[in-house]
Amino acid sequence: MTLSRRGLLAAGGAMGALATTAAGPGTAVAAGHGAGRARVRTGFDRLAADGYRLLAGQKVGVVTNPTGITTDVRHIVDVMHPDERVNLTAVFGPEHGFRGTAQAGGSEGRYDDPATGLPVYDTYLESGQPLADVFTASGVDTVVFDIQDAGSRFYTYIWTLYDCMEAAALAGKRLVVLDRPNPVTGRAALGPVLDPAFATFVGRREISQAHGMTVAELALLFNAEFLADRPVELDVVKMSGWRRADFFDATGLPWVPPSPNMPTPETAVVYSGTCLFEGTNLSEGRGTTRPFELLGAEGVDHRWAAAANALDLPGVAFREAYFAPTFSKFQGRTVGGVQVHVQDREAFDPVRTGIALLVTAKRTWSGFAWRADNWIDKLTGNTRVRTMIDAGAGTDEVVGAWAADLAAFRKTRKEHLLYR
């Protein structure tokens, strides 16, 4: 990878270079790590500490949601709006909205934010030229992205980032990504790699199901690998103090649910595997206090937990569980199933576990079915998982089917990593 330095900013001697610049494919600058491990400083924390010099002289719009907060839990829009050092003129809301009032598959629409008076534009399900037109209409020069991700390909905020990068390039706007931790570590990429034939908003491009990257790293990968014909003018602001092996609770940062059904960092640990149950007729735990950790359906009994435990999967155990979702599948009805208990998150493989649970659910419950629209194919990014399980394949066989694609993605991914 070609390295170049342009406009690097210092935010204190121990912090090293503030910004990583990628004006086109294959250009990046790795910044130094912060001294000490007491607390991770996010991209926004470092940008603000540097007096917003990276945004000087620009009309700025921010793509964010309730997770865009400082370490003292103030929202970055509320912090920047009264600050004369930055000219914040617009906000762009993703799925669930800027202030987070919408459920899955919803957004807040166009409105003026009551707290700041800023115009809030809706980006949800907008892409390409229509989204470029939104950026043009807003009058901003620079689009800033600051949203906490959950680490999974089908978590839509990374595709909001991708769409914003593509649209910003079309509109002639600059894009700045303020980095935040991958809450489930950045140690490894796991799971099947998307087949482009199955591209949707839960997976635009060819990355693995659990990508093991931060949003800034993904932005660099997107620009170099997928937007190379028309790359956006891109700057990323690294964190300081974050290491790839860190789970979210090691960062010292406050957790804000990035969506209504991602209440805790523990939810994110299992999500890249158990979200696959969205593609079945079983509940994925929406409408409970443990979404994606509780799974079940009417007619499921103790045999599922027993079959899953018999696989002796690393780092996890399964408890026979009964629950009544308050909304979504089986609303108000008692269902049987399992609760996923992660006992050793270092050893736990969420994607392998998700596949094992699909395999054992189909084998122990005669009522098992895929969603009629084959949504499972969009989540896994291919037909192989569904067709292999239908044909009676076991967990090892299904997982082995994506080994070559995953190895190729891991090689590409490695070129765009920013942290040790």
Buried (B, 14 or more C-beta within 10 A) or exposed (E): EEEEEEEBBBBBEEBBBBBBBBBBBBBBBBBBBBEEBEBBBBBBBBBBBBBBBBBEEBBBBBBBBBBBBBBEEEBBBBBBBEEEEBBBBBBBBBBBBBBBEBBEEEBBEEBEBEEBEBBBBBBBBBBEEEBBBBBBEBEBBBBBBBBBBBBBBBBBBBBBBBBBBBBBBBBEBBBBBBBBBBBBBBBBBBBBBBBEEBBBBBBBBBBBBBBBBBBBBBBBBBBBBBBEEEBBBBBBBBBBBBBBEBBBEBBBBEBBBBBBBBBBBBBBBBBBBBBBBBBBBBBBBBBBEBBBBBBBBBEBBEBBBBBBBEBEBEBBBBEBBEBEBEEBBBEEEEBBBBBBEBEEBEEBBBBBBBBBBBBBBBBBBEEBEBBEEEBBBBBBBBBBBBEBBEEEBBBEBBBEBBEEBBEEBBEBBEBBBBBE
